[in-house]
């Protein structure tokens, strides 16, 4: 009985690892779309980078933390054979303060898009930094056509999100 249970557990674990592992390091493909100079600009791969299998035509969303004193470079890519690119937006929450008619201070939080590569498809990446530690939100539109090189499911594609960081250079002032 224990032997069957152990074999079943190992088989389930293998299936799960195989399904998620097929796209594990797809984010490495993103660096191939950068110029040689961009690749040698002193960037370090951030641990928030990910490679994942996603359904074609869906929107994938993720949150990343940006820390004070670091500059970030965000690239998004897929393993679609014909080179169809995923479009993405980078956003952050902005708090605005206003006073209502009776003099009470009201604070509202809204998500502000700070970069949208669908509007300027010549940009392969976006650079950003934060004056404090804060969350940024990435929304990625997955192409609905094309064949994945790695994903075994015809309805899926491997998505890579490459987040790199480096220390902000101090100004001479």
N, C-alpha and C positions, 0 to 999 in steps of 0.2 A: 504494500500500500504506500509506504513512504517513498519507495523507489519510483512508482508511477507519478506521485505528486511532484517529486523532484524533477523528473523528466519533463512533465507538463510545465512546470515553472520555468525551467531552462528554455524550453521551446518557445514559450510566450515571450520571454526576455529576448531571445534571439530575433524573433519576428519584429518586436518593437524597435530594437536597435537597428535592424536592417532597414526598416521603414524610415526612421529618422536619420540614420547614418549616411544614407545615400546622398544627402545634400549638405552634410556636415560643414565642410569648409568652402562652400560656394563663394563666400565673401572674398576669397583669394582671387577669383576671376575679376573682381572689380578693379584691382590694381593693374591688371593688364590693359585696361582702357585708358590709363593715365600715361602721360608722356614720360620719357626717361628722366627728365629734370624733376617732374612732380614726384616720381617714385624715390628720388634721391634727396628729397627736401627735409630729411630729418624727422619724419613722422614715425610714430610707434603704433602698432595695431592695438586698439583698445579691446578689453575683454568683453565689451558689450556688442562687438561684432558678431554676426550670426549668419548661419546658412541653414535654410529650412525649406521643406517641401510645402508648397502652397497650391491652392486650387486656381486654375486659369480663370481670368476674368473677375476675380475677387479683389477686395481691398484688404491689404494687410496693414495692421497698425501696431506700433511698438513705442515704448517710452525709453528714453535714455537720460542719464544724469550727466550734466556738465558741471565741472568743478572750476572754481575760481583759480586763475593763474594758468589755465590751459587753453590752447586754441584747438579747435576740432575741425576735421575734414570728413564729410559724409559722402559716400558713394553708394549707389545701388545698382545691382546688375542681376541678370538671370542667365541661365544656361541654355536659353532657346537657340536652336541651331541657326536660324536665319537672322539672328541679331536684333530681333524686335526688343526694344528697350522698355523697361518699366518706368513709369513717371512717378515722381514723388514730391511730397510737400513736407517742409519742416515748419513746425509751429511751436508756440509757447503760450502759456497763460499770462494774461496781462490784467492787473487789478486797477480799476479806475475808481476814483472817489468823487462823489458829487453830493450836493446838498439838495434835499427835496423841498417842497413848498412850505413845510412846517419847520424847516431848519435842522432836520436830522441828517446826519452824515450817512450816506449809503455807499457801500462798496460793492462793486460788481466785478466778476471775473469772467473774461471771455478769451477764447482761443484765437490768437492772431497768427496768421500764416506769414512767416518771414522769408520763405523761399518756396517757389513752385517751378520745377524744371519743365513742366508742360508749357509754360509761357515762354521759356527761353531754353529750347532743347539743345542749344550748343553747350550748355554747362553740364559736364559729366559729374561734377561734385559741387558741394557748397562748403564754404568755410564759415565757422561761427565760433563765438566765445561768449562767456558769461562773466559778469562782474561779481557773481556770487554763485553758490551751488544751487542749481535749479533743474527742473525737468524740462525736457524738450520732447515733442511728439512728432513721430514720423508716420506719414500715411502714404502707402505705396499701392498704386494701381497696377495690378498684374495683367500683362497682355492676355487676351483670350485666344490667340492663335499661336501657332508654332509648336515645334516638338522639342521637348526637353532632351538633353543629352544624357542626363543621369537618372531622372525620376522614372520609376517603373510604371507608374499609373499614367495613362494617356491624358487624364484630366488635370494632371499636376505639372508643376514646373519647379525647378530649384531656384530659390531666391537668395541672393547674397546682399547683406547689408554690412558694408565696411566702414567702421568708425575708427578714425585714427586721431591721435592727439600728440601735442608737443607743448613744451613750456613756452609761454608768451615771452617774447624778447622784451627786456626792460628798455624804456626809452632813455635817451641820454640827458633828459631835462632834470 
